[in-house]
Structure formats: structure tokens, C-alpha cells
Amino acid sequence: RVGATAEEGQVGACEQIDLVDHPGVVVMFEQGKLARVTIDSDIKTDRGIGLGSEEAVVRAAYAPLQVEPHAYSDPPAAYLTYWRVPTRQGIRFETDEARKVSVIHVGDDSIRLVEGCS
């Protein structure tokens, strides 16, 4: 759960941890609290969106979306962000040049970070 705390001394100001028992899932802690979960596996959202889902399906399932150009891929690759609670609880879908979901981030404002903790 976003906001859950890690045991004192286990994580620094910001740290990402690969979950060994769940390949393709990375958790990010900021100041000892769970801030983000990144999914690069076959896990799907509660609305059925997963890796390989078409951008149009994401747009139909999550609205309104903030759409931003992808930092490293050419258009039409993009970041599609849906805020359940603005800047506090959201989900961000990274899409590739084929307009398919390539990565999913769930969490607080940290879902907008492009390079892990920065």
C-alpha cells in the first residue's frame, strides 16, 4: 500500500528494490515510505490494463488522462497519467512507438519521475 513504512534503517532517502519473489515488480521507497510500484510483468490493473494493452483501451478505461511526450522514445510514445487523487494517488502508463503499454507505475507523485528516484 502506498504510504506503508519500511523498517527503520532498511532504506535511504529514496531507494528502489526489485522484488525477488515477483519478477518485473520494483518498489520505490522515499523517506522510508512506499511511494511507487513499477510493473514490468504480466500483472494487470483492476480495469484489465497490462503490458501490451493498446493506448485506445487505456484511454477508454481511465479518464481523464494527462498525456505527456515520452522522454526517451519518439512520438507517438507517451506517458498517460490518471490521478485518482491529484498528485497523491495515480497510475502512469508508459506507451511505446506502437502505442502499446510498456511499463506501469502506481503510487504517489513519484510516478512522474522518469529516472527512478530522480
DSSP file with accessible surface (Angstrom, degrees, kcal/mol):
  #  RESIDUE AA STRUCTURE BP1 BP2  ACC     N-H-->O    O-->H-N    N-H-->O    O-->H-N    TCO  KAPPA ALPHA  PHI   PSI    X-CA   Y-CA   Z-CA
    1    1 A R    >         0   0  214      0, 0.0     3,-2.0     0, 0.0    33,-0.3   0.000 360.0 360.0 360.0 137.4    0.0    0.0    0.0
    2    2 A V  T 3   +     0   0   51      1,-0.3    33,-0.2    33,-0.1     3,-0.1  -0.417 360.0  29.4 -64.0 133.2    1.3    3.5   -0.9
    3    3 A G  T 3  S+     0   0   29     31,-2.9    -1,-0.3     1,-0.4    32,-0.1   0.268  85.0 138.6  97.5 -11.6    2.4    5.2    2.3
    4    4 A A    <   -     0   0   26     -3,-2.0    30,-3.3    30,-0.2    -1,-0.4  -0.350  51.3-123.4 -62.8 146.7    3.3    1.9    4.1
    5    5 A T  B     -A   33   0A 106     28,-0.2     2,-0.2    -3,-0.1    28,-0.2  -0.693  11.0-138.8 -98.8 148.9    6.6    2.3    6.0
    6    6 A A        -     0   0   20     26,-3.2     3,-0.1    -2,-0.3     5,-0.1  -0.659  43.2 -84.3 -92.8 158.5    9.7    0.3    5.7
    7    7 A E    >   -     0   0  140     -2,-0.2     3,-2.2     1,-0.1     4,-0.4  -0.381  59.9 -89.3 -63.9 140.7   11.6   -0.7    8.9
    8    8 A E  T 3  S+     0   0  195      1,-0.3    -1,-0.1     2,-0.1    24,-0.0  -0.200 112.0  17.1 -51.6 133.4   13.9    2.0   10.1
    9    9 A G  T 3  S+     0   0   77      2,-0.3    -1,-0.3    -3,-0.1    -2,-0.1   0.325  97.8  99.3  87.0  -7.5   17.4    1.7    8.5
   10   10 A Q  S <  S+     0   0  115     -3,-2.2     2,-0.3     1,-0.1    -2,-0.1   0.815  87.0  26.3 -82.0 -30.9   16.4   -0.5    5.7
   11   11 A V  S    S-     0   0   25     -4,-0.4    -2,-0.3     1,-0.1    -1,-0.1  -0.957  71.8-135.7-133.1 153.8   16.1    2.1    3.0
   12   12 A G        -     0   0   40     -2,-0.3    20,-0.8     2,-0.1    19,-0.3   0.073  56.7 -61.3 -87.3-157.8   17.6    5.5    2.4
   13   13 A A  S    S+     0   0   61      1,-0.3    18,-2.7    18,-0.2     2,-0.3   0.891 126.7   0.1 -57.5 -40.3   16.0    8.8    1.3
   14   14 A a  E    S+B   30   0A  42     16,-0.3     2,-0.3    17,-0.1    -1,-0.3  -0.940  77.7 162.1-151.3 128.3   15.0    7.1   -1.9
   15   15 A E  E     -B   29   0A  80     14,-2.3    14,-2.9    -2,-0.3     2,-0.4  -0.996  24.9-146.5-149.4 141.9   15.6    3.5   -2.9
   16   16 A Q  E     -B   28   0A  83     -2,-0.3     2,-0.4    12,-0.2    12,-0.2  -0.915  15.8-166.3-108.5 139.4   14.2    1.1   -5.5
   17   17 A I  E     -B   27   0A  59     10,-2.9    10,-2.7    -2,-0.4     2,-0.4  -0.988  16.0-138.5-130.0 125.2   14.0   -2.6   -4.7
   18   18 A D  E     -B   26   0A 118     -2,-0.4     2,-0.9     8,-0.2     8,-0.2  -0.678  26.0-126.7 -76.6 131.0   13.4   -5.4   -7.1
   19   19 A L    >   -     0   0   58      6,-2.5     3,-1.5    -2,-0.4     6,-0.3  -0.716  17.7-160.7 -83.4 108.9   11.0   -7.9   -5.6
   20   20 A V  T 3  S+     0   0  131     -2,-0.9    -1,-0.2     1,-0.3    -2,-0.0   0.873  90.6  49.0 -58.7 -40.1   12.8  -11.3   -5.9
   21   21 A D  T 3  S+     0   0  140      1,-0.2    -1,-0.3    -3,-0.1    -2,-0.1   0.547 115.7  46.1 -78.9  -6.9    9.6  -13.3   -5.5
   22   22 A H  S X  S-     0   0  110     -3,-1.5     3,-1.5     3,-0.2    -3,-0.4  -0.660  82.3-154.3-136.0  77.8    7.8  -11.1   -8.1
   23   23 A P  T 3  S+     0   0  105      0, 0.0     3,-0.1     0, 0.0    -3,-0.1  -0.227  81.1  29.1 -54.7 138.7   10.0  -10.7  -11.2
   24   24 A G  T 3  S+     0   0   31      1,-0.2    16,-3.7    17,-0.1     2,-0.5   0.521  96.7 107.0  87.1   7.3    9.1   -7.5  -13.1
   25   25 A V  E <   - C   0  39A  11     -3,-1.5    -6,-2.5    -6,-0.3     2,-0.4  -0.981  43.3-179.2-122.0 126.3    7.9   -5.6  -10.0
   26   26 A V  E     -BC  18  38A  27     12,-2.4    12,-3.3    -2,-0.5     2,-0.4  -0.985  10.8-155.9-123.5 132.2   10.0   -2.8   -8.4
   27   27 A V  E     -BC  17  37A  16    -10,-2.7   -10,-2.9    -2,-0.4     2,-0.5  -0.865   4.9-152.6-107.8 143.8    9.0   -0.9   -5.3
   28   28 A M  E     -BC  16  36A   1      8,-3.0     7,-3.2    -2,-0.4     8,-1.6  -0.972   6.1-164.5-116.8 128.2   10.3    2.6   -4.6
   29   29 A F  E     -BC  15  34A  31    -14,-2.9   -14,-2.3    -2,-0.5     2,-0.4  -0.931   2.1-169.7-109.1 134.3   10.6    3.9   -1.0
   30   30 A E  E >  S-BC  14  33A  60      3,-2.7     3,-2.0    -2,-0.4   -16,-0.3  -0.997  77.8 -12.6-122.0 125.9   11.0    7.6   -0.3
   31   31 A Q  T 3  S-     0   0  150    -18,-2.7   -18,-0.2    -2,-0.4    -1,-0.1   0.856 131.0 -54.2  52.0  38.8   11.9    8.7    3.2
   32   32 A G  T 3  S+     0   0   17    -20,-0.8   -26,-3.2     1,-0.2     2,-0.4   0.498 116.6 109.5  80.1   3.2   11.1    5.1    4.4
   33   33 A K  E <  S-AC   5  30A 116     -3,-2.0    -3,-2.7   -28,-0.2     2,-0.3  -0.913  77.9-107.5-115.7 142.0    7.6    5.1    2.9
   34   34 A L  E     + C   0  29A  18    -30,-3.3   -31,-2.9    -2,-0.4    -5,-0.2  -0.469  45.9 164.0 -64.0 121.7    6.3    3.1   -0.1
   35   35 A A  E     +     0   0A   2     -7,-3.2    73,-2.5     1,-0.3     2,-0.3   0.722  55.1   9.8-111.6 -32.6    5.9    5.7   -2.8
   36   36 A R  E     -DC 107  28A   6     -8,-1.6    -8,-3.0    71,-0.2     2,-0.4  -1.000  46.8-155.5-154.5 147.3    5.6    3.8   -6.1
   37   37 A V  E     -DC 106  27A  37     69,-2.8    69,-2.7    -2,-0.3     2,-0.5  -0.998  17.4-158.0-122.2 127.2    5.3    0.3   -7.6
   38   38 A T  E     -DC 105  26A  18    -12,-3.3   -12,-2.4    -2,-0.4     2,-0.5  -0.924   5.2-157.3-108.3 131.5    6.6   -0.2  -11.1
   39   39 A I  E     +DC 104  25A  20     65,-3.6    65,-2.0    -2,-0.5   -14,-0.2  -0.941  28.4 156.9-116.5 120.5    5.2   -3.2  -13.1
   40   40 A D        +     0   0   96    -16,-3.7     2,-0.2    -2,-0.5   -15,-0.1  -0.495  59.9  73.4-132.0  53.7    7.1   -4.7  -16.0
   41   41 A S  S    S-     0   0   22      2,-0.2    10,-0.6   -17,-0.1   -17,-0.1  -0.810 102.0 -71.7-149.2-167.5    5.4   -8.1  -15.9
   42   42 A D  S    S+     0   0  148     -2,-0.2     2,-0.1     8,-0.1   -18,-0.1   0.338  83.3 124.6 -85.1  11.3    2.1   -9.8  -16.8
   43   43 A I        -     0   0   71    -19,-0.1     8,-0.4     7,-0.0     2,-0.3  -0.466  47.0-154.1 -69.1 140.1    0.2   -8.1  -13.8
   44   44 A K        -     0   0  141      6,-0.1     6,-0.2    -2,-0.1    -2,-0.0  -0.818  14.3-111.0-116.0 157.0   -2.9   -6.2  -14.9
   45   45 A T    >   -     0   0   22      4,-2.7     3,-2.2    -2,-0.3    -1,-0.1  -0.249  41.8 -96.0 -73.4 172.1   -4.7   -3.3  -13.3
   46   46 A D  T 3  S+     0   0  146      1,-0.3    -1,-0.1     2,-0.1    -2,-0.0   0.674 128.1  55.0 -64.8 -13.4   -8.2   -3.7  -11.8
   47   47 A R  T 3  S-     0   0  114      2,-0.1    -1,-0.3    11,-0.0    -2,-0.0   0.213 123.9-102.7-104.6  12.7   -9.5   -2.4  -15.2
   48   48 A G  S <  S+     0   0   39     -3,-2.2     2,-0.4     1,-0.3    -2,-0.1   0.569  72.3 142.8  83.8  11.5   -7.7   -5.1  -17.2
   49   49 A I        +     0   0    1      4,-0.1    -4,-2.7     9,-0.1    -1,-0.3  -0.712  17.8 147.8 -89.5 132.9   -4.8   -3.0  -18.5
   50   50 A G    >   -     0   0    1     -2,-0.4     3,-2.3    -6,-0.2    51,-0.3  -0.821  54.3 -45.9-145.9-175.3   -1.4   -4.6  -18.7
   51   51 A L  T 3  S+     0   0   60    -10,-0.6    51,-0.2    -8,-0.4     3,-0.1  -0.349 125.9  25.9 -59.6 135.6    1.7   -4.7  -20.8
   52   52 A G  T 3  S+     0   0   40     49,-3.1    -1,-0.3     1,-0.3    50,-0.1   0.268  85.5 141.3  91.9 -10.3    0.8   -4.7  -24.5
   53   53 A S    <   -     0   0   23     -3,-2.3    48,-2.6    48,-0.1    -1,-0.3  -0.368  57.5-108.3 -64.2 143.3   -2.6   -3.0  -24.0
   54   54 A E  B >>  -H  100   0B  87     46,-0.2     4,-1.8     1,-0.1     3,-0.7  -0.441  18.2-122.6 -72.0 145.7   -3.4   -0.5  -26.7
   55   55 A E  H 3> S+     0   0   11     44,-2.7     4,-2.8     1,-0.2     5,-0.2   0.884 113.0  58.1 -54.4 -40.4   -3.4    3.2  -25.9
   56   56 A A  H 3> S+     0   0   74      1,-0.2     4,-1.8    43,-0.2    -1,-0.2   0.871 104.4  50.8 -61.6 -34.5   -7.0    3.4  -27.0
   57   57 A V  H <> S+     0   0   77     -3,-0.7     4,-2.0     2,-0.2    -1,-0.2   0.899 110.0  49.8 -70.1 -39.1   -8.0    0.8  -24.4
   58   58 A V  H  X S+     0   0    0     -4,-1.8     4,-2.7     1,-0.2    -2,-0.2   0.942 109.7  51.2 -62.3 -45.8   -6.2    2.8  -21.7
   59   59 A R  H  < S+     0   0  110     -4,-2.8    -1,-0.2     1,-0.2    -2,-0.2   0.864 111.4  47.9 -61.3 -35.5   -8.0    6.0  -22.7
   60   60 A A  H  < S+     0   0   90     -4,-1.8    -1,-0.2    -5,-0.2    -2,-0.2   0.852 116.8  42.5 -73.2 -33.0  -11.3    4.2  -22.6
   61   61 A A  H  < S+     0   0   27     -4,-2.0     2,-0.5     1,-0.2    -2,-0.2   0.790 119.5  39.1 -84.3 -30.7  -10.6    2.7  -19.1
   62   62 A Y  S  < S-     0   0    8     -4,-2.7    -1,-0.2    -5,-0.2     3,-0.1  -0.960  78.5-156.9-128.7 114.7   -9.0    5.7  -17.5
   63   63 A A        +     0   0   68     -2,-0.5     2,-0.1     1,-0.2    19,-0.1  -0.993  65.0  30.3-146.2 144.5  -10.3    9.2  -18.0
   64   64 A P  S    S-     0   0  112      0, 0.0    19,-0.4     0, 0.0     2,-0.4   0.591  77.9-173.8 -80.4 153.9   -9.3   12.0  -17.8
   65   65 A L        -     0   0   35     17,-0.1     2,-0.5    -2,-0.1    17,-0.2  -0.896  23.6-137.9-112.8 141.2   -5.7   11.3  -18.7
   66   66 A Q  E     -E   81   0A  87     15,-3.1    15,-2.9    -2,-0.4     2,-0.5  -0.865  26.3-157.8 -89.7 129.0   -2.8   13.7  -18.6
   67   67 A V  E     +E   80   0A  70     -2,-0.5    13,-0.2    13,-0.2    11,-0.0  -0.949  17.0 170.1-116.0 126.8   -0.7   13.0  -21.8
   68   68 A E  E     -E   79   0A  76     11,-2.2    11,-3.0    -2,-0.5     3,-0.1  -0.972  39.3 -98.9-131.5 148.8    2.9   13.9  -22.0
   69   69 A P  E     -E   78   0A 108      0, 0.0     9,-0.3     0, 0.0     2,-0.2  -0.345  46.5-103.4 -64.3 146.9    5.6   13.1  -24.6
   70   70 A H        -     0   0   24      7,-1.4     7,-0.1     3,-0.2    24,-0.0  -0.470  22.1-137.3 -71.1 140.8    7.9   10.2  -23.6
   71   71 A A  S    S+     0   0   59      1,-0.2    -1,-0.1    -2,-0.2     3,-0.0   0.775  96.3  20.4 -71.8 -27.1   11.4   11.4  -22.5
   72   72 A Y  S    S+     0   0  150      2,-0.1     2,-0.3     1,-0.0    -1,-0.2   0.537 112.2  68.4-122.9 -11.6   13.3    8.7  -24.4
   73   73 A S  S    S-     0   0   35      4,-0.0    -3,-0.2    23,-0.0    -1,-0.0  -0.859  80.0-108.9-114.6 151.5   11.1    7.3  -27.2
   74   74 A D    >   -     0   0  117     -2,-0.3     3,-2.0     1,-0.1    -2,-0.1  -0.384  58.2 -53.2 -73.2 151.6    9.9    9.0  -30.3
   75   75 A P  T 3  S+     0   0  109      0, 0.0    -1,-0.1     0, 0.0    22,-0.1  -0.275 120.0  42.6 -57.1 145.4    6.2   10.0  -30.8
   76   76 A P  T 3  S+     0   0   41      0, 0.0    21,-0.1     0, 0.0    19,-0.1  -0.961  94.1 102.1 -90.1  12.6    3.6    8.7  -30.5
   77   77 A A    <   +     0   0    3     -3,-2.0    -7,-1.4    -7,-0.1     2,-0.3  -0.284  54.4 158.6 -53.8 141.3    5.2    7.1  -27.4
   78   78 A A  E     -EF  69  95A   7     17,-0.6    17,-3.0    -9,-0.3     2,-0.5  -0.955  46.9-107.6-157.2 170.1    3.9    8.9  -24.4
   79   79 A Y  E     -EF  68  94A   9    -11,-3.0   -11,-2.2    -2,-0.3     2,-0.6  -0.964  29.2-165.0-105.6 126.2    3.2    9.0  -20.6
   80   80 A L  E     -EF  67  93A   0     13,-2.8    13,-3.0    -2,-0.5     2,-0.5  -0.956  11.0-171.1-114.2 114.1   -0.6    8.6  -19.9
   81   81 A T  E     -EF  66  92A   0    -15,-2.9   -15,-3.1    -2,-0.6     2,-0.5  -0.923  11.7-171.6-116.9 129.1   -1.3    9.6  -16.3
   82   82 A Y  E     - F   0  91A  43      9,-2.9     9,-2.5    -2,-0.5     2,-0.6  -0.971  11.7-153.4-116.2 126.3   -4.6    9.1  -14.4
   83   83 A W  E     - F   0  90A  33     -2,-0.5     7,-0.3   -19,-0.4    -2,-0.0  -0.896  17.6-179.9-103.5 117.2   -4.9   10.7  -11.0
   84   84 A R  E    S+     0   0A 184      5,-2.2     6,-0.2    -2,-0.6    -1,-0.2   0.887  95.5  13.0 -73.5 -45.4   -7.3    9.0   -8.5
   85   85 A V  E >> S- F   0  89A  47      4,-2.1     4,-2.7    -3,-0.1     3,-2.6  -0.974 110.4-100.1-127.3 114.4   -6.4   11.7   -6.0
   86   86 A P  T 34 S-     0   0   95      0, 0.0    23,-0.1     0, 0.0     4,-0.1  -0.065  96.2 -16.3 -46.5 125.1   -4.5   14.6   -7.8
   87   87 A T  T 34 S+     0   0   72      1,-0.1    22,-0.9    21,-0.1     3,-0.1   0.408 133.6  70.2  57.7   7.6   -0.7   14.2   -7.2
   88   88 A R  T <4 S+     0   0  166     -3,-2.6     2,-0.4     1,-0.3    -1,-0.1   0.732 105.8  16.8-117.3 -36.3   -1.3   11.8   -4.3
   89   89 A Q  E  < S+F   85   0A  81     -4,-2.7    -5,-2.2    19,-0.1    -4,-2.1  -0.942  81.2 128.7-143.1 118.2   -2.7    8.6   -5.9
   90   90 A G  E     -FG  83 107A   9     17,-2.7    17,-2.4    -2,-0.4     2,-0.4  -0.935  43.4-127.3-156.7 178.7   -2.3    7.7   -9.5
   91   91 A I  E     -FG  82 106A  14     -9,-2.5    -9,-2.9    -2,-0.3     2,-0.5  -0.997  17.9-161.8-137.7 135.2   -1.3    5.4  -12.2
   92   92 A R  E     -FG  81 105A   6     13,-3.1    13,-2.8    -2,-0.4     2,-0.5  -0.988   2.2-160.3-123.3 128.3    1.0    6.1  -15.1
   93   93 A F  E     -FG  80 104A   0    -13,-3.0   -13,-2.8    -2,-0.5     2,-0.5  -0.927   6.9-152.2-106.1 126.6    1.2    4.1  -18.3
   94   94 A E  E     -FG  79 103A  29      9,-2.9     8,-3.5    -2,-0.5     9,-1.2  -0.873  17.1-164.4 -94.1 128.4    4.3    4.4  -20.5
   95   95 A T  E     -FG  78 101A   0    -17,-3.0   -17,-0.6    -2,-0.5     6,-0.2  -0.851   6.5-139.1-112.7 153.8    3.5    3.6  -24.1
   96   96 A D    >   -     0   0   47      4,-2.1     3,-2.3    -2,-0.3   -18,-0.1  -0.247  41.9 -79.6 -98.0-172.3    5.9    2.8  -26.9
   97   97 A E  T 3  S+     0   0   99      1,-0.3    -1,-0.0     2,-0.1    -2,-0.0   0.718 130.8  56.8 -63.9 -21.1    6.0    3.9  -30.6
   98   98 A A  T 3  S-     0   0   63      2,-0.2    -1,-0.3   -22,-0.0   -43,-0.2   0.334 118.2-113.4 -90.0   6.9    3.4    1.3  -31.4
   99   99 A R  S <  S+     0   0  122     -3,-2.3   -44,-2.7     1,-0.2     2,-0.4   0.819  74.1 133.2  63.1  36.2    1.0    2.9  -28.8
  100  100 A K  B     -H   54   0B  82    -46,-0.2    -4,-2.1   -45,-0.1    -1,-0.2  -0.910  65.9-100.2-117.3 145.4    1.2   -0.1  -26.5
  101  101 A V  E     + G   0  95A   4    -48,-2.6   -49,-3.1    -2,-0.4    -6,-0.3  -0.418  41.4 169.0 -64.1 128.1    1.7   -0.1  -22.8
  102  102 A S  E     +     0   0A  41     -8,-3.5     2,-0.3     1,-0.4    -7,-0.2   0.643  65.7  10.7-112.9 -25.7    5.3   -1.0  -22.0
  103  103 A V  E     - G   0  94A  25     -9,-1.2    -9,-2.9   -53,-0.1    -1,-0.4  -0.984  60.8-152.7-151.8 149.1    5.5   -0.1  -18.2
  104  104 A I  E     -DG  39  93A   1    -65,-2.0   -65,-3.6    -2,-0.3     2,-0.4  -0.992   7.8-168.5-126.8 133.6    3.0    0.8  -15.5
  105  105 A H  E     -DG  38  92A  10    -13,-2.8   -13,-3.1    -2,-0.4     2,-0.4  -0.980   4.4-174.2-119.7 134.9    3.7    2.9  -12.4
  106  106 A V  E     +DG  37  91A  54    -69,-2.7   -69,-2.8    -2,-0.4     2,-0.3  -0.987  39.1  59.6-127.6 135.7    1.3    3.1   -9.5
  107  107 A G  E    S-DG  36  90A   2    -17,-2.4   -17,-2.7    -2,-0.4   -71,-0.2  -1.000  79.7 -31.2 155.1-150.8    1.7    5.4   -6.5
  108  108 A D  S >  S-     0   0   41    -73,-2.5     3,-2.4    -2,-0.3   -20,-0.2   0.088  91.9 -52.2 -88.5-156.8    2.0    9.0   -5.4
  109  109 A D  G >  S+     0   0   66    -22,-0.9     3,-2.0     1,-0.3     4,-0.2   0.707 122.7  81.0 -55.5 -19.7    3.6   11.9   -7.2
  110  110 A S  G >   +     0   0    5      1,-0.3     3,-1.8   -75,-0.2    -1,-0.3   0.661  69.2  81.5 -65.6 -12.3    6.7    9.8   -7.7
  111  111 A I  G <  S+     0   0    0     -3,-2.4    -1,-0.3     1,-0.3    -2,-0.2   0.737  85.6  60.8 -64.6 -17.5    5.1    8.1  -10.7
  112  112 A R  G <  S+     0   0   95     -3,-2.0     2,-0.3    -4,-0.2    -1,-0.3   0.579  77.8 108.3 -85.5  -8.2    6.1   11.2  -12.7
  113  113 A L    <   -     0   0   50     -3,-1.8     3,-0.3    -4,-0.2     4,-0.0  -0.520  51.0-167.0 -71.0 132.8    9.8   10.5  -12.0
  114  114 A V  S    S+     0   0   56     -2,-0.3     2,-0.7     4,-0.3    -1,-0.2   0.847  78.0  45.7 -90.9 -36.7   11.5    9.3  -15.2
  115  115 A E  S >  S-     0   0  105      3,-1.8     3,-1.6     1,-0.2     2,-0.5  -0.529 112.8 -98.7-109.2  64.6   14.8    8.0  -13.9
  116  116 A G  T 3  S+     0   0   12     -2,-0.7    -1,-0.2    -3,-0.3    -3,-0.1  -0.412 109.3   8.8  63.0-111.1   13.9    6.0  -10.8
  117  117 A a  T 3         0   0   51     -2,-0.5    -1,-0.3  -103,-0.1    -3,-0.0   0.380 360.0 360.0 -85.4   3.3   14.5    8.3   -7.9
  118  118 A S    <         0   0   97     -3,-1.6    -3,-1.8    -8,-0.0    -4,-0.3  -0.870 360.0 360.0-135.1 360.0   15.1   11.4  -10.0
